[in-house]
Amino acid sequence: MASTQSRRNDPERRQRIIDACLDVIAERGVAGTSHRVVAARAGVPLGSMTYYFDGMDDLLHQAFGQFVQRSIDVFAARMADVSSTEAACEAVARHIEGDLLITPHDFTINLEFYTIAARDGSFRDLSERWMAASRAELERFFDAETAQLLDALVEGLTLHRAFGVASSPAAIRTAIHRITGR
């Protein structure tokens, strides 16, 4: 009865665990992420891990799923008030310049996500959801092939920027205009 009462008094526990998992991934990578480390970071009993998650893969999937959804939401917010193709080009440029990988924390999570999705097909649903959402936003203004190319440009330039090879604002806009034919 006491453990049930504790769960009722801690409605944010599951979310704290997911947040802690993302923090641990950012610090130690997926390889250094364990139930014990995440539970300690979240300040929850180790037994909470199996109460809320069906193993480590489930916890990682839900944590990366939250990261992916947050990234989808950031791009959707950037594109929400866009009403022309020229404005869409500018929104994509600003997205590359400022919305993505703002912190080393997010950069590391993103790289860890790419790695796990490349190695484990059970995480590809998340990458497919992310790419589909990005392309859907872009397809409001561009044909499907152009949207796919723009999505790839966003990913590539973001990785370049994260590794210290940032393109100038003018170069970003030139690349976008070349892809879109504008």
C-alpha positions, 0 to 999 in steps of 0.5 A, spaced: 500 500 500 505 504 501 508 504 494 501 505 491 501 511 495 508 514 493 506 513 486 499 517 487 503 522 490 509 523 485 505 524 478 511 526 475 515 520 476 515 517 469 517 524 466 522 525 471 525 518 469 525 520 461 528 527 462 533 524 467 534 518 461 536 524 456 540 527 461 544 521 462 544 520 454 547 527 453 553 526 458 554 518 457 551 516 451 547 510 450 552 505 452 553 509 459 545 509 460 543 504 465 536 503 469 541 504 475 544 511 473 537 513 470 534 512 477 539 515 481 539 521 476 531 522 477 531 521 484 527 515 484 527 507 486 530 503 481 524 499 482 520 505 478 524 503 472 520 497 471 514 499 473 514 505 468 518 501 462 518 494 459 526 494 459 531 499 457 529 499 450 522 501 452 525 507 456 530 509 450 525 509 445 520 513 449 526 518 451 528 519 444 521 519 442 520 525 446 526 528 443 524 527 436 517 530 438 520 536 441 524 537 435 518 536 430 514 541 434 520 546 434 520 546 426 512 546 426 512 552 430 517 555 426 513 554 420 506 555 423 505 563 420 509 562 414 504 563 408 509 563 401 515 560 398 519 565 399 517 566 407 518 558 407 525 559 405 527 564 410 524 560 415 528 554 413 534 558 414 532 561 420 531 554 423 538 551 421 541 558 424 538 558 430 533 552 432 537 546 432 542 543 436 542 550 440 546 546 446 551 541 446 546 537 450 541 536 444 547 535 439 549 529 443 542 526 444 541 527 436 548 524 434 546 518 439 539 518 436 542 517 429 547 512 431 541 507 435 536 508 429 542 506 424 544 500 428 537 498 431 531 498 426 526 498 432 528 506 433 527 507 425 519 509 426 522 515 430 526 517 425 521 516 419 516 520 424 521 526 424 522 526 417 515 525 415 513 531 419 519 535 417 517 534 409 509 535 411 511 542 413 515 543 407 510 540 402 506 545 404 510 550 399 514 545 395 513 539 391 515 532 395 522 531 391 524 539 393 521 538 400 526 531 401 532 535 399 531 541 403 530 536 409 536 533 407 540 540 407 537 542 414 540 535 417 547 536 413 548 543 415 546 542 422 551 537 423 556 541 420 554 547 424 555 542 430 562 540 428 564 547 428 563 548 420 558 553 420 556 556 413 554 563 413 547 566 413 548 568 405 551 561 404 545 557 407 540 562 403 544 560 397 543 553 398 536 553 399 535 557 393 539 553 389 534 547 391 528 550 391 529 554 384 528 560 387 
